[in-house]
Amino acid sequence: MRSRLYLAALHFNENSGRAQATTRTGEAQYSVTTPKYKKGGHVVKKLLVDCTYDYVHKLRETVMENVRLGIVEVDDEDKVIEPLSAQFPKPDKKQAIEALRSRYSKR
């Protein structure tokens, strides 16, 4: 889980300062949306240039270098993480449906 957090931070840091996208003629690009909460009103948003993923290549090179130098060990074993729901017994489908129906038939 911590690895995902680190990757998210790397991605954010790489792309936090993205410039506004421009057309071929050099005009700034915008998007106009009409969300329901505005009830007919509109919102203008800047369009940004596409995200970059240069940090992935740097990260891969660093990891491979650390493995080559013996700083990090590679675990060849595939670890399967069971889902949280596996900790609890699975209910019988027919009983669960009956419980749902009886719950809503009382109203």
C-alpha positions as CSV (number, residue, x, y, z in Angstrom):
1,M,0.0,0.0,0.0
2,R,2.9,2.3,0.8
3,S,4.3,1.7,-2.7
4,R,1.1,3.0,-4.3
5,L,1.3,6.1,-2.2
6,Y,4.9,6.7,-3.3
7,L,3.9,6.2,-6.9
8,A,1.0,8.6,-6.6
9,A,3.4,11.2,-5.1
10,L,5.9,10.7,-7.9
11,H,3.2,11.1,-10.5
12,F,1.8,14.2,-8.8
13,N,5.2,15.8,-8.5
14,E,6.0,15.0,-12.1
15,N,2.7,16.5,-13.4
16,S,1.8,19.3,-10.9
17,G,3.2,22.1,-13.0
18,R,1.7,21.2,-16.4
19,A,1.2,24.1,-18.7
20,Q,-2.0,24.9,-20.4
21,A,-2.5,23.3,-23.8
22,T,-2.5,25.4,-26.9
23,T,-3.7,25.1,-30.4
24,R,-1.4,25.0,-33.4
25,T,-1.9,28.7,-33.8
26,G,-0.8,29.3,-30.2
27,E,-4.2,30.0,-28.6
28,A,-4.9,28.7,-25.1
29,Q,-7.4,25.8,-25.0
30,Y,-10.4,25.7,-22.7
31,S,-13.2,23.3,-22.0
32,V,-16.8,24.5,-21.4
33,T,-19.0,22.1,-19.3
34,T,-22.5,22.4,-18.1
35,P,-22.8,20.5,-14.8
36,K,-26.3,19.7,-13.4
37,Y,-25.7,21.7,-10.2
38,K,-25.4,24.9,-12.3
39,K,-28.9,24.4,-13.7
40,G,-28.0,25.6,-17.2
41,G,-25.0,27.6,-16.2
42,H,-21.5,26.7,-17.4
43,V,-18.0,26.2,-16.1
44,V,-14.9,27.1,-18.1
45,K,-11.8,24.9,-17.4
46,K,-8.2,25.2,-18.7
47,L,-7.1,22.2,-20.7
48,L,-3.6,21.1,-19.7
49,V,-1.0,19.3,-21.7
50,D,-0.9,15.5,-21.4
51,C,0.6,13.8,-18.3
52,T,4.2,12.6,-18.6
53,Y,5.5,9.4,-17.1
54,D,9.3,10.0,-17.2
55,Y,9.6,9.1,-13.6
56,V,8.7,5.5,-14.4
57,H,11.9,5.0,-16.5
58,K,14.0,6.7,-13.9
59,L,12.5,4.5,-11.2
60,R,13.0,1.3,-13.2
61,E,16.6,2.2,-13.9
62,T,17.2,2.8,-10.2
63,V,15.6,-0.4,-9.1
64,M,17.5,-2.5,-11.7
65,E,20.8,-0.8,-10.6
66,N,20.1,-1.6,-6.9
67,V,19.3,-5.2,-7.8
68,R,22.5,-5.5,-9.8
69,L,24.6,-4.0,-6.9
70,G,22.9,-6.4,-4.5
71,I,21.3,-3.6,-2.4
72,V,17.8,-5.0,-3.1
73,E,17.0,-8.6,-3.2
74,V,14.5,-9.9,-5.8
75,D,11.8,-12.2,-4.4
76,D,10.8,-14.6,-7.2
77,E,7.9,-15.9,-5.2
78,D,4.5,-14.5,-6.4
79,K,2.7,-13.4,-3.3
80,V,-1.1,-13.5,-3.6
81,I,-2.8,-11.1,-1.3
82,E,-6.3,-12.3,-0.4
83,P,-9.2,-9.8,-0.6
84,L,-10.6,-8.5,2.7
85,S,-13.9,-10.3,2.0
86,A,-12.0,-13.7,2.2
87,Q,-11.9,-13.2,6.0
88,F,-15.6,-13.6,6.3
89,P,-17.9,-16.6,5.4
90,K,-19.8,-16.2,2.2
91,P,-23.6,-16.3,2.7
92,D,-25.8,-18.7,0.9
93,K,-27.2,-16.9,-2.2
94,K,-30.8,-18.0,-1.7
95,Q,-30.8,-17.1,2.0
96,A,-29.4,-13.7,1.2
97,I,-32.0,-13.0,-1.4
98,E,-34.8,-14.1,0.9
99,A,-33.4,-11.9,3.7
100,L,-33.5,-8.9,1.3
101,R,-37.0,-9.6,0.1
102,S,-38.4,-10.1,3.6
103,R,-36.7,-6.9,4.7
104,Y,-38.4,-4.8,2.0
105,S,-41.7,-6.6,2.2
106,K,-42.2,-5.3,5.8
107,R,-42.5,-1.7,4.6
